Amino acid sequence: MDSDHAAAGVAHFKVVPATDGQFHWELINPHGTPMFRSIENFDTEDEAFASAEYARQVIAQAPIARP
């Protein structure tokens, strides 16, 4: 999705540039609010994108364990 407007109403990952030139990703809920953020910062947008893609795949496969 190229813009926040195109992603309105859909949960999505967003690569975000930082003021120091690095990048991180955020998981945005359908209301447009960030829910999670990568714990790492990345030197390039491509690295942040690859990390978001990996996180998306892991989350999609993760079971929910009850206590």
VOFI-202492 format. One record per residue (C-alpha): residue in one letter; y, z, x; residue number from 1. Coordinates in nm, 4 decimals, m for minus. Layout:
! VOFI-202492
A / Y / Z / X / NUM
...
! end
This chain:
! VOFI-202492
M / 0.0000 / 0.0000 / 0.0000 / 1
D / 0.3238 / m0.1081 / 0.1547 / 2
S / 0.5604 / 0.1298 / m0.0185 / 3
D / 0.5733 / 0.4580 / m0.2016 / 4
H / 0.6848 / 0.2713 / m0.5138 / 5
A / 0.3693 / 0.0564 / m0.5115 / 6
A / 0.1584 / 0.3718 / m0.4708 / 7
A / 0.3191 / 0.5650 / m0.7580 / 8
G / 0.0563 / 0.7415 / m0.9676 / 9
V / m0.2212 / 0.6901 / m0.7093 / 10
A / m0.3380 / 0.9339 / m0.4434 / 11
H / m0.2952 / 0.7718 / m0.1035 / 12
F / m0.2537 / 0.8285 / 0.2670 / 13
K / 0.0837 / 0.7623 / 0.4261 / 14
V / 0.1619 / 0.7226 / 0.7966 / 15
V / 0.4876 / 0.9026 / 0.8722 / 16
P / 0.7081 / 0.8545 / 1.1807 / 17
A / 0.8444 / 1.1706 / 1.3444 / 18
T / 1.1852 / 1.2086 / 1.5063 / 19
D / 1.0229 / 1.2229 / 1.8516 / 20
G / 0.8683 / 0.8770 / 1.8141 / 21
Q / 0.5200 / 0.9985 / 1.7305 / 22
F / 0.3364 / 0.9574 / 1.3987 / 23
H / 0.1192 / 1.1655 / 1.1656 / 24
W / m0.0480 / 1.0952 / 0.8339 / 25
E / m0.0148 / 1.2737 / 0.5010 / 26
L / m0.2390 / 1.2684 / 0.1949 / 27
I / m0.0097 / 1.2167 / m0.1030 / 28
N / m0.1222 / 1.3219 / m0.4527 / 29
P / m0.0646 / 1.1003 / m0.7597 / 30
H / 0.2615 / 1.2874 / m0.8296 / 31
G / 0.4024 / 1.1783 / m0.4927 / 32
T / 0.3750 / 1.5216 / m0.3292 / 33
P / 0.2150 / 1.5625 / 0.0152 / 34
M / m0.1036 / 1.7691 / m0.0114 / 35
F / m0.2359 / 1.7584 / 0.3448 / 36
R / m0.1105 / 1.6512 / 0.6849 / 37
S / m0.2947 / 1.5511 / 0.9984 / 38
I / m0.3182 / 1.8345 / 1.2481 / 39
E / m0.2503 / 1.5922 / 1.5315 / 40
N / 0.0466 / 1.3765 / 1.6157 / 41
F / m0.0219 / 1.0267 / 1.7435 / 42
D / 0.1614 / 0.8127 / 1.9967 / 43
T / 0.1319 / 0.4952 / 1.7897 / 44
E / 0.1318 / 0.3988 / 1.4248 / 45
D / m0.2046 / 0.2267 / 1.4786 / 46
E / m0.3618 / 0.5509 / 1.6070 / 47
A / m0.2296 / 0.7427 / 1.3051 / 48
F / m0.3584 / 0.4711 / 1.0714 / 49
A / m0.7047 / 0.4814 / 1.2328 / 50
S / m0.7133 / 0.8600 / 1.1996 / 51
A / m0.6124 / 0.8393 / 0.8315 / 52
E / m0.8861 / 0.5815 / 0.7697 / 53
Y / m1.1430 / 0.8082 / 0.9352 / 54
A / m1.0228 / 1.1094 / 0.7324 / 55
R / m1.0445 / 0.9033 / 0.4122 / 56
Q / m1.4058 / 0.8113 / 0.4878 / 57
V / m1.5046 / 1.1688 / 0.5756 / 58
I / m1.3376 / 1.3121 / 0.2639 / 59
A / m1.5046 / 1.0533 / 0.0397 / 60
Q / m1.8498 / 1.1560 / 0.1671 / 61
A / m1.7976 / 1.5323 / 0.1791 / 62
P / m1.9884 / 1.7381 / m0.0788 / 63
I / m1.8268 / 2.0374 / m0.2490 / 64
A / m2.0072 / 2.3624 / m0.1693 / 65
R / m1.9738 / 2.6544 / m0.4075 / 66
P / m1.9753 / 3.0115 / m0.2713 / 67
! end
